[in-house]
Amino acid sequence: MVYGLIVGVVLWMQRPVALLLLRIYFIIVAATVVLAALGLLAFTVRTHVSVVLAPGFRAVLQLAGFTILWFSYFRKSVRVSNTYGANL
C-alpha cells in the first residue's frame, strides 16, 4: 500500500520515472491477485465449497476488476500519453 501511495505521488508530480514505477506496481498487484486466487482455489478444494461462496472471493474479484480498469486507462489514455510521452 505504501508503494502504491509513492507511485501515486510520483504520477501526480509528473516525473518521467512514473511509468516505470507504475509498471512495477501493476506487476506486484497482478502477482498478489494470482496468489490470492490460488489460495481461494486451494481453500475450495480442501473444504469442497464453491469458489463463489469462499471467504475473500469478493475482495479478490474487486481487486482484479479495479486493477484491470486502471491498467486499461493507463494503457489507452490520450492524457497519459500527452503527459508522459508514452502509455503503459
HTML snippet that shows the backbone in 3Dmol.js (N, CA, C, O; Angstrom):
<script src="https://3Dmol.org/build/3Dmol-min.js"></script>
<div id="view" style="width:600px;height:400px;position:relative"></div>
<script>
const pdb = `
ATOM      1  N   MET A   1       0.820  -1.175   0.000  1.00  0.00           N
ATOM      2  CA  MET A   1       0.000   0.000   0.000  1.00  0.00           C
ATOM      3  C   MET A   1       0.879   1.260   0.000  1.00  0.00           C
ATOM      4  O   MET A   1       0.562   2.243  -0.670  1.00  0.00           O
ATOM      5  N   VAL A   2       1.963   1.224   0.741  1.00  0.00           N
ATOM      6  CA  VAL A   2       2.872   2.366   0.784  1.00  0.00           C
ATOM      7  C   VAL A   2       3.487   2.601  -0.594  1.00  0.00           C
ATOM      8  O   VAL A   2       3.612   3.742  -1.039  1.00  0.00           O
ATOM      9  N   TYR A   3       3.868   1.519  -1.263  1.00  0.00           N
ATOM     10  CA  TYR A   3       4.436   1.655  -2.598  1.00  0.00           C
ATOM     11  C   TYR A   3       3.402   2.260  -3.554  1.00  0.00           C
ATOM     12  O   TYR A   3       3.750   3.080  -4.404  1.00  0.00           O
ATOM     13  N   GLY A   4       2.150   1.863  -3.419  1.00  0.00           N
ATOM     14  CA  GLY A   4       1.096   2.441  -4.253  1.00  0.00           C
ATOM     15  C   GLY A   4       0.942   3.935  -4.022  1.00  0.00           C
ATOM     16  O   GLY A   4       0.724   4.691  -4.970  1.00  0.00           O
ATOM     17  N   LEU A   5       1.053   4.368  -2.772  1.00  0.00           N
ATOM     18  CA  LEU A   5       0.998   5.800  -2.471  1.00  0.00           C
ATOM     19  C   LEU A   5       2.186   6.541  -3.078  1.00  0.00           C
ATOM     20  O   LEU A   5       2.036   7.642  -3.606  1.00  0.00           O
ATOM     21  N   ILE A   6       3.358   5.933  -2.998  1.00  0.00           N
ATOM     22  CA  ILE A   6       4.555   6.545  -3.586  1.00  0.00           C
ATOM     23  C   ILE A   6       4.385   6.690  -5.097  1.00  0.00           C
ATOM     24  O   ILE A   6       4.695   7.738  -5.664  1.00  0.00           O
ATOM     25  N   VAL A   7       3.893   5.639  -5.740  1.00  0.00           N
ATOM     26  CA  VAL A   7       3.669   5.688  -7.188  1.00  0.00           C
ATOM     27  C   VAL A   7       2.644   6.764  -7.523  1.00  0.00           C
ATOM     28  O   VAL A   7       2.810   7.499  -8.497  1.00  0.00           O
ATOM     29  N   GLY A   8       1.584   6.861  -6.720  1.00  0.00           N
ATOM     30  CA  GLY A   8       0.580   7.895  -6.953  1.00  0.00           C
ATOM     31  C   GLY A   8       1.150   9.295  -6.851  1.00  0.00           C
ATOM     32  O   GLY A   8       0.822  10.158  -7.664  1.00  0.00           O
ATOM     33  N   VAL A   9       2.000   9.531  -5.860  1.00  0.00           N
ATOM     34  CA  VAL A   9       2.619  10.852  -5.704  1.00  0.00           C
ATOM     35  C   VAL A   9       3.549  11.151  -6.878  1.00  0.00           C
ATOM     36  O   VAL A   9       3.561  12.269  -7.392  1.00  0.00           O
ATOM     37  N   VAL A  10       4.324  10.159  -7.301  1.00  0.00           N
ATOM     38  CA  VAL A  10       5.246  10.364  -8.424  1.00  0.00           C
ATOM     39  C   VAL A  10       4.462  10.630  -9.712  1.00  0.00           C
ATOM     40  O   VAL A  10       4.870  11.458 -10.526  1.00  0.00           O
ATOM     41  N   LEU A  11       3.341   9.931  -9.898  1.00  0.00           N
ATOM     42  CA  LEU A  11       2.488  10.202 -11.063  1.00  0.00           C
ATOM     43  C   LEU A  11       1.915  11.616 -10.992  1.00  0.00           C
ATOM     44  O   LEU A  11       1.881  12.329 -11.994  1.00  0.00           O
ATOM     45  N   TRP A  12       1.473  12.010  -9.822  1.00  0.00           N
ATOM     46  CA  TRP A  12       0.898  13.334  -9.642  1.00  0.00           C
ATOM     47  C   TRP A  12       1.923  14.426  -9.924  1.00  0.00           C
ATOM     48  O   TRP A  12       1.585  15.484 -10.455  1.00  0.00           O
ATOM     49  N   MET A  13       3.187  14.160  -9.563  1.00  0.00           N
ATOM     50  CA  MET A  13       4.263  15.121  -9.796  1.00  0.00           C
ATOM     51  C   MET A  13       4.752  15.092 -11.243  1.00  0.00           C
ATOM     52  O   MET A  13       5.597  15.902 -11.625  1.00  0.00           O
ATOM     53  N   GLN A  14       4.235  14.180 -12.042  1.00  0.00           N
ATOM     54  CA  GLN A  14       4.539  14.043 -13.469  1.00  0.00           C
ATOM     55  C   GLN A  14       6.028  13.834 -13.722  1.00  0.00           C
ATOM     56  O   GLN A  14       6.618  14.482 -14.586  1.00  0.00           O
ATOM     57  N   ARG A  15       6.618  12.934 -12.969  1.00  0.00           N
ATOM     58  CA  ARG A  15       8.033  12.594 -13.148  1.00  0.00           C
ATOM     59  C   ARG A  15       8.173  11.565 -14.269  1.00  0.00           C
ATOM     60  O   ARG A  15       7.284  10.733 -14.449  1.00  0.00           O
ATOM     61  N   PRO A  16       9.277  11.605 -15.030  1.00  0.00           N
ATOM     62  CA  PRO A  16       9.479  10.640 -16.119  1.00  0.00           C
ATOM     63  C   PRO A  16       9.564   9.189 -15.644  1.00  0.00           C
ATOM     64  O   PRO A  16       9.222   8.275 -16.394  1.00  0.00           O
ATOM     65  N   VAL A  17      10.011   8.971 -14.423  1.00  0.00           N
ATOM     66  CA  VAL A  17      10.163   7.616 -13.891  1.00  0.00           C
ATOM     67  C   VAL A  17       8.817   7.018 -13.457  1.00  0.00           C
ATOM     68  O   VAL A  17       8.752   5.850 -13.076  1.00  0.00           O
ATOM     69  N   ALA A  18       7.757   7.810 -13.514  1.00  0.00           N
ATOM     70  CA  ALA A  18       6.458   7.385 -13.008  1.00  0.00           C
ATOM     71  C   ALA A  18       5.920   6.144 -13.720  1.00  0.00           C
ATOM     72  O   ALA A  18       5.387   5.246 -13.069  1.00  0.00           O
ATOM     73  N   LEU A  19       6.050   6.084 -15.032  1.00  0.00           N
ATOM     74  CA  LEU A  19       5.514   4.928 -15.755  1.00  0.00           C
ATOM     75  C   LEU A  19       6.273   3.655 -15.430  1.00  0.00           C
ATOM     76  O   LEU A  19       5.674   2.581 -15.385  1.00  0.00           O
ATOM     77  N   LEU A  20       7.578   3.746 -15.201  1.00  0.00           N
ATOM     78  CA  LEU A  20       8.341   2.563 -14.792  1.00  0.00           C
ATOM     79  C   LEU A  20       7.867   2.077 -13.426  1.00  0.00           C
ATOM     80  O   LEU A  20       7.648   0.881 -13.232  1.00  0.00           O
ATOM     81  N   LEU A  21       7.711   2.999 -12.484  1.00  0.00           N
ATOM     82  CA  LEU A  21       7.216   2.624 -11.158  1.00  0.00           C
ATOM     83  C   LEU A  21       5.803   2.055 -11.243  1.00  0.00           C
ATOM     84  O   LEU A  21       5.451   1.140 -10.500  1.00  0.00           O
ATOM     85  N   LEU A  22       4.996   2.602 -12.153  1.00  0.00           N
ATOM     86  CA  LEU A  22       3.633   2.109 -12.321  1.00  0.00           C
ATOM     87  C   LEU A  22       3.626   0.694 -12.893  1.00  0.00           C
ATOM     88  O   LEU A  22       2.811  -0.134 -12.486  1.00  0.00           O
ATOM     89  N   ARG A  23       4.518   0.413 -13.823  1.00  0.00           N
ATOM     90  CA  ARG A  23       4.621  -0.957 -14.355  1.00  0.00           C
ATOM     91  C   ARG A  23       4.968  -1.937 -13.245  1.00  0.00           C
ATOM     92  O   ARG A  23       4.373  -3.011 -13.150  1.00  0.00           O
ATOM     93  N   ILE A  24       5.923  -1.572 -12.412  1.00  0.00           N
ATOM     94  CA  ILE A  24       6.314  -2.434 -11.289  1.00  0.00           C
ATOM     95  C   ILE A  24       5.137  -2.621 -10.338  1.00  0.00           C
ATOM     96  O   ILE A  24       4.903  -3.723  -9.841  1.00  0.00           O
ATOM     97  N   TYR A  25       4.400  -1.548 -10.087  1.00  0.00           N
ATOM     98  CA  TYR A  25       3.225  -1.622  -9.219  1.00  0.00           C
ATOM     99  C   TYR A  25       2.196  -2.606  -9.776  1.00  0.00           C
ATOM    100  O   TYR A  25       1.672  -3.438  -9.035  1.00  0.00           O
ATOM    101  N   PHE A  26       1.906  -2.516 -11.065  1.00  0.00           N
ATOM    102  CA  PHE A  26       0.930  -3.419 -11.662  1.00  0.00           C
ATOM    103  C   PHE A  26       1.413  -4.868 -11.639  1.00  0.00           C
ATOM    104  O   PHE A  26       0.597  -5.779 -11.498  1.00  0.00           O
ATOM    105  N   ILE A  27       2.698  -5.098 -11.773  1.00  0.00           N
ATOM    106  CA  ILE A  27       3.239  -6.454 -11.679  1.00  0.00           C
ATOM    107  C   ILE A  27       3.032  -6.998 -10.265  1.00  0.00           C
ATOM    108  O   ILE A  27       2.643  -8.153 -10.089  1.00  0.00           O
ATOM    109  N   ILE A  28       3.291  -6.168  -9.268  1.00  0.00           N
ATOM    110  CA  ILE A  28       3.109  -6.591  -7.876  1.00  0.00           C
ATOM    111  C   ILE A  28       1.638  -6.895  -7.588  1.00  0.00           C
ATOM    112  O   ILE A  28       1.317  -7.904  -6.960  1.00  0.00           O
ATOM    113  N   VAL A  29       0.756  -6.025  -8.049  1.00  0.00           N
ATOM    114  CA  VAL A  29      -0.678  -6.230  -7.811  1.00  0.00           C
ATOM    115  C   VAL A  29      -1.170  -7.472  -8.549  1.00  0.00           C
ATOM    116  O   VAL A  29      -1.957  -8.245  -8.002  1.00  0.00           O
ATOM    117  N   ALA A  30      -0.715  -7.670  -9.782  1.00  0.00           N
ATOM    118  CA  ALA A  30      -1.124  -8.857 -10.538  1.00  0.00           C
ATOM    119  C   ALA A  30      -0.652 -10.135  -9.839  1.00  0.00           C
ATOM    120  O   ALA A  30      -1.396 -11.113  -9.771  1.00  0.00           O
ATOM    121  N   ALA A  31       0.565 -10.131  -9.327  1.00  0.00           N
ATOM    122  CA  ALA A  31       1.068 -11.297  -8.596  1.00  0.00           C
ATOM    123  C   ALA A  31       0.246 -11.533  -7.334  1.00  0.00           C
ATOM    124  O   ALA A  31      -0.027 -12.679  -6.977  1.00  0.00           O
ATOM    125  N   THR A  32      -0.147 -10.460  -6.659  1.00  0.00           N
ATOM    126  CA  THR A  32      -0.984 -10.589  -5.468  1.00  0.00           C
ATOM    127  C   THR A  32      -2.343 -11.183  -5.807  1.00  0.00           C
ATOM    128  O   THR A  32      -2.845 -12.039  -5.078  1.00  0.00           O
ATOM    129  N   VAL A  33      -2.935 -10.740  -6.897  1.00  0.00           N
ATOM    130  CA  VAL A  33      -4.241 -11.271  -7.311  1.00  0.00           C
ATOM    131  C   VAL A  33      -4.124 -12.749  -7.664  1.00  0.00           C
ATOM    132  O   VAL A  33      -4.977 -13.548  -7.276  1.00  0.00           O
ATOM    133  N   VAL A  34      -3.080 -13.115  -8.393  1.00  0.00           N
ATOM    134  CA  VAL A  34      -2.901 -14.523  -8.778  1.00  0.00           C
ATOM    135  C   VAL A  34      -2.695 -15.393  -7.539  1.00  0.00           C
ATOM    136  O   VAL A  34      -3.291 -16.465  -7.431  1.00  0.00           O
ATOM    137  N   LEU A  35      -1.868 -14.947  -6.618  1.00  0.00           N
ATOM    138  CA  LEU A  35      -1.638 -15.729  -5.395  1.00  0.00           C
ATOM    139  C   LEU A  35      -2.899 -15.831  -4.548  1.00  0.00           C
ATOM    140  O   LEU A  35      -3.173 -16.889  -3.982  1.00  0.00           O
ATOM    141  N   ALA A  36      -3.666 -14.759  -4.451  1.00  0.00           N
ATOM    142  CA  ALA A  36      -4.918 -14.799  -3.704  1.00  0.00           C
ATOM    143  C   ALA A  36      -5.923 -15.737  -4.368  1.00  0.00           C
ATOM    144  O   ALA A  36      -6.631 -16.473  -3.681  1.00  0.00           O
ATOM    145  N   ALA A  37      -5.990 -15.714  -5.698  1.00  0.00           N
ATOM    146  CA  ALA A  37      -6.900 -16.619  -6.419  1.00  0.00           C
ATOM    147  C   ALA A  37      -6.479 -18.073  -6.225  1.00  0.00           C
ATOM    148  O   ALA A  37      -7.327 -18.949  -6.057  1.00  0.00           O
ATOM    149  N   LEU A  38      -5.181 -18.330  -6.249  1.00  0.00           N
ATOM    150  CA  LEU A  38      -4.710 -19.694  -5.996  1.00  0.00           C
ATOM    151  C   LEU A  38      -5.010 -20.123  -4.566  1.00  0.00           C
ATOM    152  O   LEU A  38      -5.346 -21.282  -4.325  1.00  0.00           O
ATOM    153  N   GLY A  39      -4.893 -19.204  -3.623  1.00  0.00           N
ATOM    154  CA  GLY A  39      -5.256 -19.501  -2.236  1.00  0.00           C
ATOM    155  C   GLY A  39      -6.731 -19.828  -2.100  1.00  0.00           C
ATOM    156  O   GLY A  39      -7.108 -20.751  -1.378  1.00  0.00           O
ATOM    157  N   LEU A  40      -7.568 -19.063  -2.799  1.00  0.00           N
ATOM    158  CA  LEU A  40      -9.000 -19.361  -2.792  1.00  0.00           C
ATOM    159  C   LEU A  40      -9.288 -20.726  -3.412  1.00  0.00           C
ATOM    160  O   LEU A  40     -10.114 -21.486  -2.906  1.00  0.00           O
ATOM    161  N   LEU A  41      -8.611 -21.023  -4.491  1.00  0.00           N
ATOM    162  CA  LEU A  41      -8.799 -22.312  -5.141  1.00  0.00           C
ATOM    163  C   LEU A  41      -8.383 -23.456  -4.220  1.00  0.00           C
ATOM    164  O   LEU A  41      -9.080 -24.466  -4.127  1.00  0.00           O
ATOM    165  N   ALA A  42      -7.264 -23.299  -3.550  1.00  0.00           N
ATOM    166  CA  ALA A  42      -6.812 -24.329  -2.607  1.00  0.00           C
ATOM    167  C   ALA A  42      -7.808 -24.490  -1.462  1.00  0.00           C
ATOM    168  O   ALA A  42      -8.072 -25.609  -1.021  1.00  0.00           O
ATOM    169  N   PHE A  43      -8.359 -23.384  -0.981  1.00  0.00           N
ATOM    170  CA  PHE A  43      -9.356 -23.434   0.084  1.00  0.00           C
ATOM    171  C   PHE A  43     -10.593 -24.192  -0.364  1.00  0.00           C
ATOM    172  O   PHE A  43     -11.129 -25.011   0.384  1.00  0.00           O
ATOM    173  N   THR A  44     -11.052 -23.921  -1.591  1.00  0.00           N
ATOM    174  CA  THR A  44     -12.267 -24.583  -2.073  1.00  0.00           C
ATOM    175  C   THR A  44     -12.046 -26.071  -2.305  1.00  0.00           C
ATOM    176  O   THR A  44     -12.959 -26.874  -2.111  1.00  0.00           O
ATOM    177  N   VAL A  45     -10.840 -26.441  -2.720  1.00  0.00           N
ATOM    178  CA  VAL A  45     -10.550 -27.866  -2.914  1.00  0.00           C
ATOM    179  C   VAL A  45     -10.530 -28.589  -1.566  1.00  0.00           C
ATOM    180  O   VAL A  45     -11.031 -29.707  -1.443  1.00  0.00           O
ATOM    181  N   ARG A  46      -9.941 -27.930  -0.552  1.00  0.00           N
ATOM    182  CA  ARG A  46      -9.862 -28.544   0.784  1.00  0.00           C
ATOM    183  C   ARG A  46     -11.220 -28.676   1.447  1.00  0.00           C
ATOM    184  O   ARG A  46     -11.492 -29.679   2.106  1.00  0.00           O
ATOM    185  N   THR A  47     -12.072 -27.679   1.282  1.00  0.00           N
ATOM    186  CA  THR A  47     -13.333 -27.640   2.023  1.00  0.00           C
ATOM    187  C   THR A  47     -14.547 -28.019   1.185  1.00  0.00           C
ATOM    188  O   THR A  47     -15.650 -28.112   1.724  1.00  0.00           O
ATOM    189  N   HIS A  48     -14.379 -28.238  -0.098  1.00  0.00           N
ATOM    190  CA  HIS A  48     -15.472 -28.606  -1.008  1.00  0.00           C
ATOM    191  C   HIS A  48     -16.568 -27.541  -1.027  1.00  0.00           C
ATOM    192  O   HIS A  48     -17.758 -27.853  -1.054  1.00  0.00           O
ATOM    193  N   VAL A  49     -16.144 -26.287  -1.013  1.00  0.00           N
ATOM    194  CA  VAL A  49     -17.053 -25.153  -1.082  1.00  0.00           C
ATOM    195  C   VAL A  49     -16.897 -24.512  -2.459  1.00  0.00           C
ATOM    196  O   VAL A  49     -15.814 -24.539  -3.044  1.00  0.00           O
ATOM    197  N   SER A  50     -17.957 -23.951  -2.959  1.00  0.00           N
ATOM    198  CA  SER A  50     -17.890 -23.259  -4.241  1.00  0.00           C
ATOM    199  C   SER A  50     -16.948 -22.063  -4.130  1.00  0.00           C
ATOM    200  O   SER A  50     -16.866 -21.424  -3.081  1.00  0.00           O
ATOM    201  N   VAL A  51     -16.247 -21.769  -5.208  1.00  0.00           N
ATOM    202  CA  VAL A  51     -15.323 -20.631  -5.219  1.00  0.00           C
ATOM    203  C   VAL A  51     -16.072 -19.339  -4.937  1.00  0.00           C
ATOM    204  O   VAL A  51     -15.554 -18.454  -4.255  1.00  0.00           O
ATOM    205  N   VAL A  52     -17.295 -19.225  -5.460  1.00  0.00           N
ATOM    206  CA  VAL A  52     -18.079 -18.018  -5.293  1.00  0.00           C
ATOM    207  C   VAL A  52     -18.468 -17.813  -3.824  1.00  0.00           C
ATOM    208  O   VAL A  52     -18.625 -16.674  -3.384  1.00  0.00           O
ATOM    209  N   LEU A  53     -18.624 -18.888  -3.073  1.00  0.00           N
ATOM    210  CA  LEU A  53     -19.024 -18.785  -1.676  1.00  0.00           C
ATOM    211  C   LEU A  53     -17.828 -18.719  -0.728  1.00  0.00           C
ATOM    212  O   LEU A  53     -18.011 -18.562   0.479  1.00  0.00           O
ATOM    213  N   ALA A  54     -16.637 -18.832  -1.239  1.00  0.00           N
ATOM    214  CA  ALA A  54     -15.440 -18.821  -0.395  1.00  0.00           C
ATOM    215  C   ALA A  54     -15.218 -17.428   0.186  1.00  0.00           C
ATOM    216  O   ALA A  54     -15.446 -16.425  -0.490  1.00  0.00           O
ATOM    217  N   PRO A  55     -14.771 -17.371   1.444  1.00  0.00           N
ATOM    218  CA  PRO A  55     -14.473 -16.052   2.023  1.00  0.00           C
ATOM    219  C   PRO A  55     -13.291 -15.413   1.289  1.00  0.00           C
ATOM    220  O   PRO A  55     -12.279 -16.067   1.037  1.00  0.00           O
ATOM    221  N   GLY A  56     -13.428 -14.174   0.963  1.00  0.00           N
ATOM    222  CA  GLY A  56     -12.363 -13.479   0.255  1.00  0.00           C
ATOM    223  C   GLY A  56     -12.565 -13.425  -1.247  1.00  0.00           C
ATOM    224  O   GLY A  56     -11.824 -12.725  -1.936  1.00  0.00           O
ATOM    225  N   PHE A  57     -13.544 -14.143  -1.774  1.00  0.00           N
ATOM    226  CA  PHE A  57     -13.772 -14.147  -3.223  1.00  0.00           C
ATOM    227  C   PHE A  57     -14.112 -12.748  -3.724  1.00  0.00           C
ATOM    228  O   PHE A  57     -13.583 -12.292  -4.737  1.00  0.00           O
ATOM    229  N   ARG A  58     -14.993 -12.084  -3.005  1.00  0.00           N
ATOM    230  CA  ARG A  58     -15.424 -10.742  -3.432  1.00  0.00           C
ATOM    231  C   ARG A  58     -14.245  -9.770  -3.422  1.00  0.00           C
ATOM    232  O   ARG A  58     -14.113  -8.952  -4.333  1.00  0.00           O
ATOM    233  N   ALA A  59     -13.397  -9.850  -2.417  1.00  0.00           N
ATOM    234  CA  ALA A  59     -12.243  -8.944  -2.331  1.00  0.00           C
ATOM    235  C   ALA A  59     -11.273  -9.182  -3.485  1.00  0.00           C
ATOM    236  O   ALA A  59     -10.760  -8.228  -4.071  1.00  0.00           O
ATOM    237  N   VAL A  60     -11.023 -10.431  -3.811  1.00  0.00           N
ATOM    238  CA  VAL A  60     -10.126 -10.758  -4.921  1.00  0.00           C
ATOM    239  C   VAL A  60     -10.730 -10.275  -6.235  1.00  0.00           C
ATOM    240  O   VAL A  60     -10.027  -9.730  -7.085  1.00  0.00           O
ATOM    241  N   LEU A  61     -12.012 -10.473  -6.394  1.00  0.00           N
ATOM    242  CA  LEU A  61     -12.697 -10.042  -7.605  1.00  0.00           C
ATOM    243  C   LEU A  61     -12.656  -8.513  -7.747  1.00  0.00           C
ATOM    244  O   LEU A  61     -12.431  -7.996  -8.841  1.00  0.00           O
ATOM    245  N   GLN A  62     -12.872  -7.801  -6.651  1.00  0.00           N
ATOM    246  CA  GLN A  62     -12.810  -6.337  -6.695  1.00  0.00           C
ATOM    247  C   GLN A  62     -11.408  -5.850  -7.023  1.00  0.00           C
ATOM    248  O   GLN A  62     -11.242  -4.956  -7.853  1.00  0.00           O
ATOM    249  N   LEU A  63     -10.402  -6.424  -6.384  1.00  0.00           N
ATOM    250  CA  LEU A  63      -9.026  -6.017  -6.653  1.00  0.00           C
ATOM    251  C   LEU A  63      -8.659  -6.272  -8.111  1.00  0.00           C
ATOM    252  O   LEU A  63      -8.035  -5.427  -8.752  1.00  0.00           O
ATOM    253  N   ALA A  64      -9.040  -7.427  -8.633  1.00  0.00           N
ATOM    254  CA  ALA A  64      -8.757  -7.742 -10.032  1.00  0.00           C
ATOM    255  C   ALA A  64      -9.487  -6.777 -10.966  1.00  0.00           C
ATOM    256  O   ALA A  64      -8.914  -6.317 -11.953  1.00  0.00           O
ATOM    257  N   GLY A  65     -10.737  -6.471 -10.660  1.00  0.00           N
ATOM    258  CA  GLY A  65     -11.512  -5.555 -11.502  1.00  0.00           C
ATOM    259  C   GLY A  65     -10.940  -4.151 -11.518  1.00  0.00           C
ATOM    260  O   GLY A  65     -10.782  -3.555 -12.584  1.00  0.00           O
ATOM    261  N   PHE A  66     -10.627  -3.615 -10.340  1.00  0.00           N
ATOM    262  CA  PHE A  66     -10.044  -2.271 -10.280  1.00  0.00           C
ATOM    263  C   PHE A  66      -8.688  -2.224 -10.972  1.00  0.00           C
ATOM    264  O   PHE A  66      -8.366  -1.244 -11.644  1.00  0.00           O
ATOM    265  N   THR A  67      -7.905  -3.264 -10.812  1.00  0.00           N
ATOM    266  CA  THR A  67      -6.588  -3.303 -11.451  1.00  0.00           C
ATOM    267  C   THR A  67      -6.721  -3.317 -12.969  1.00  0.00           C
ATOM    268  O   THR A  67      -5.982  -2.619 -13.664  1.00  0.00           O
ATOM    269  N   ILE A  68      -7.644  -4.096 -13.478  1.00  0.00           N
ATOM    270  CA  ILE A  68      -7.858  -4.152 -14.923  1.00  0.00           C
ATOM    271  C   ILE A  68      -8.342  -2.803 -15.455  1.00  0.00           C
ATOM    272  O   ILE A  68      -7.908  -2.358 -16.518  1.00  0.00           O
ATOM    273  N   LEU A  69      -9.235  -2.162 -14.719  1.00  0.00           N
ATOM    274  CA  LEU A  69      -9.721  -0.844 -15.153  1.00  0.00           C
ATOM    275  C   LEU A  69      -8.596   0.186 -15.179  1.00  0.00           C
ATOM    276  O   LEU A  69      -8.455   0.910 -16.164  1.00  0.00           O
ATOM    277  N   TRP A  70      -7.794   0.269 -14.122  1.00  0.00           N
ATOM    278  CA  TRP A  70      -6.707   1.235 -14.078  1.00  0.00           C
ATOM    279  C   TRP A  70      -5.639   0.922 -15.116  1.00  0.00           C
ATOM    280  O   TRP A  70      -5.094   1.826 -15.748  1.00  0.00           O
ATOM    281  N   PHE A  71      -5.340  -0.369 -15.290  1.00  0.00           N
ATOM    282  CA  PHE A  71      -4.349  -0.757 -16.296  1.00  0.00           C
ATOM    283  C   PHE A  71      -4.802  -0.336 -17.679  1.00  0.00           C
ATOM    284  O   PHE A  71      -4.014   0.203 -18.456  1.00  0.00           O
ATOM    285  N   SER A  72      -6.070  -0.578 -17.993  1.00  0.00           N
ATOM    286  CA  SER A  72      -6.571  -0.199 -19.320  1.00  0.00           C
ATOM    287  C   SER A  72      -6.576   1.323 -19.486  1.00  0.00           C
ATOM    288  O   SER A  72      -6.323   1.822 -20.583  1.00  0.00           O
ATOM    289  N   TYR A  73      -6.859   2.062 -18.415  1.00  0.00           N
ATOM    290  CA  TYR A  73      -6.805   3.524 -18.500  1.00  0.00           C
ATOM    291  C   TYR A  73      -5.393   3.993 -18.826  1.00  0.00           C
ATOM    292  O   TYR A  73      -5.197   4.780 -19.753  1.00  0.00           O
ATOM    293  N   PHE A  74      -4.407   3.513 -18.067  1.00  0.00           N
ATOM    294  CA  PHE A  74      -3.034   3.946 -18.306  1.00  0.00           C
ATOM    295  C   PHE A  74      -2.498   3.431 -19.635  1.00  0.00           C
ATOM    296  O   PHE A  74      -1.552   4.002 -20.178  1.00  0.00           O
ATOM    297  N   ARG A  75      -3.065   2.394 -20.151  1.00  0.00           N
ATOM    298  CA  ARG A  75      -2.613   1.827 -21.422  1.00  0.00           C
ATOM    299  C   ARG A  75      -3.157   2.597 -22.620  1.00  0.00           C
ATOM    300  O   ARG A  75      -2.457   2.756 -23.621  1.00  0.00           O
ATOM    301  N   LYS A  76      -4.399   3.078 -22.531  1.00  0.00           N
ATOM    302  CA  LYS A  76      -5.071   3.675 -23.693  1.00  0.00           C
ATOM    303  C   LYS A  76      -5.292   5.176 -23.599  1.00  0.00           C
ATOM    304  O   LYS A  76      -5.719   5.782 -24.582  1.00  0.00           O
ATOM    305  N   SER A  77      -5.026   5.788 -22.478  1.00  0.00           N
ATOM    306  CA  SER A  77      -5.377   7.187 -22.264  1.00  0.00           C
ATOM    307  C   SER A  77      -4.531   8.137 -23.112  1.00  0.00           C
ATOM    308  O   SER A  77      -3.305   8.033 -23.152  1.00  0.00           O
ATOM    309  N   VAL A  78      -5.201   9.050 -23.778  1.00  0.00           N
ATOM    310  CA  VAL A  78      -4.519  10.095 -24.538  1.00  0.00           C
ATOM    311  C   VAL A  78      -3.860  11.072 -23.568  1.00  0.00           C
ATOM    312  O   VAL A  78      -2.763  11.567 -23.826  1.00  0.00           O
ATOM    313  N   ARG A  79      -4.523  11.343 -22.469  1.00  0.00           N
ATOM    314  CA  ARG A  79      -3.970  12.259 -21.466  1.00  0.00           C
ATOM    315  C   ARG A  79      -2.648  11.734 -20.902  1.00  0.00           C
ATOM    316  O   ARG A  79      -1.698  12.500 -20.743  1.00  0.00           O
ATOM    317  N   VAL A  80      -2.580  10.440 -20.602  1.00  0.00           N
ATOM    318  CA  VAL A  80      -1.335   9.840 -20.098  1.00  0.00           C
ATOM    319  C   VAL A  80      -0.253   9.949 -21.160  1.00  0.00           C
ATOM    320  O   VAL A  80       0.895  10.269 -20.850  1.00  0.00           O
ATOM    321  N   SER A  81      -0.609   9.686 -22.397  1.00  0.00           N
ATOM    322  CA  SER A  81       0.357   9.783 -23.493  1.00  0.00           C
ATOM    323  C   SER A  81       0.868  11.213 -23.662  1.00  0.00           C
ATOM    324  O   SER A  81       2.059  11.429 -23.887  1.00  0.00           O
ATOM    325  N   ASN A  82      -0.022  12.171 -23.553  1.00  0.00           N
ATOM    326  CA  ASN A  82       0.390  13.569 -23.682  1.00  0.00           C
ATOM    327  C   ASN A  82       1.247  14.022 -22.499  1.00  0.00           C
ATOM    328  O   ASN A  82       2.161  14.827 -22.675  1.00  0.00           O
ATOM    329  N   THR A  83       0.967  13.521 -21.316  1.00  0.00           N
ATOM    330  CA  THR A  83       1.690  13.944 -20.122  1.00  0.00           C
ATOM    331  C   THR A  83       3.079  13.304 -20.047  1.00  0.00           C
ATOM    332  O   THR A  83       4.064  13.980 -19.751  1.00  0.00           O
ATOM    333  N   TYR A  84       3.149  12.000 -20.318  1.00  0.00           N
ATOM    334  CA  TYR A  84       4.401  11.249 -20.114  1.00  0.00           C
ATOM    335  C   TYR A  84       5.113  10.892 -21.415  1.00  0.00           C
ATOM    336  O   TYR A  84       6.219  10.353 -21.379  1.00  0.00           O
ATOM    337  N   GLY A  85       4.509  11.176 -22.547  1.00  0.00           N
ATOM    338  CA  GLY A  85       5.147  10.882 -23.817  1.00  0.00           C
ATOM    339  C   GLY A  85       4.945   9.449 -24.277  1.00  0.00           C
ATOM    340  O   GLY A  85       5.381   9.078 -25.367  1.00  0.00           O
ATOM    341  N   ALA A  86       4.299   8.654 -23.468  1.00  0.00           N
ATOM    342  CA  ALA A  86       4.050   7.249 -23.808  1.00  0.00           C
ATOM    343  C   ALA A  86       2.937   6.719 -22.914  1.00  0.00           C
ATOM    344  O   ALA A  86       2.568   7.349 -21.923  1.00  0.00           O
ATOM    345  N   ASN A  87       2.422   5.584 -23.268  1.00  0.00           N
ATOM    346  CA  ASN A  87       1.442   4.886 -22.430  1.00  0.00           C
ATOM    347  C   ASN A  87       2.132   3.680 -21.809  1.00  0.00           C
ATOM    348  O   ASN A  87       3.264   3.336 -22.150  1.00  0.00           O
ATOM    349  N   LEU A  88       1.422   3.057 -20.898  1.00  0.00           N
ATOM    350  CA  LEU A  88       1.939   1.870 -20.249  1.00  0.00           C
ATOM    351  C   LEU A  88       2.215   0.857 -21.274  1.00  0.00           C
ATOM    352  O   LEU A  88       2.664  -0.242 -20.951  1.00  0.00           O
TER     353      LEU A  88
END
`;
const viewer = $3Dmol.createViewer("view");
viewer.addModel(pdb, "pdb");
viewer.setStyle({}, {cartoon: {color: "spectrum"}});
viewer.zoomTo();
viewer.render();
</script>
